[in-house]
Structure formats: structure tokens, C-alpha cells
Amino acid sequence: MPRYFFDIHDGFNRRDDVGTECADLQAAALEAKRLLPAIAADEIPKDGERQIITVLVTDEEGHAVYSAALAFVGTWLLR
């Protein structure tokens, strides 16, 4: 089973050195989509109203094969 690596970019770059075995590229993409909400639950912006969290999926050869992002944008409506 191929191994994919899920690097996280959320203001910091966190490299996945272990990886996860996935049946195929579709399964790896699904895993990236699952990771985003879990990361966002712990990464609520504390110093502003905007944050983008990106998961970059690479294959065993280090080639980028998929990218998924989640954006948080808060807007004050009071004047």
C-alpha cells in the first residue's frame, strides 16, 4: 500500500516525516479533507480574524499530489 505524507501549513510549517498508508490517491485526498476540520478545531485564530490552514499531500517520492485548504474569516459587524 502506498504511503502519503501530510504536511500542514497554518502559519507554521509542520512536515510529516512518518506518513500514512492509503489505498490510493483518492483515499489520501479524503484523509487530507478529514484532517482539516480536526486541525481547525485546535487552531482557532487568537491574534486576528483570519487564518488559512493547508494540507499538502506528497507521495513516497516527494511529489506534491494534492492540496486542501480551509479558511477562517471573522468579521465584526458592530460599528
Buried (B, 14 or more C-beta within 10 A) or exposed (E): EBEBBBBBBBEEEEEBEEBBEBEEBEBBBBBBEEBBEEBBEEBEBEEEEEBEBBBBBBBEEEEEBBBBEBEBEEEEEEE
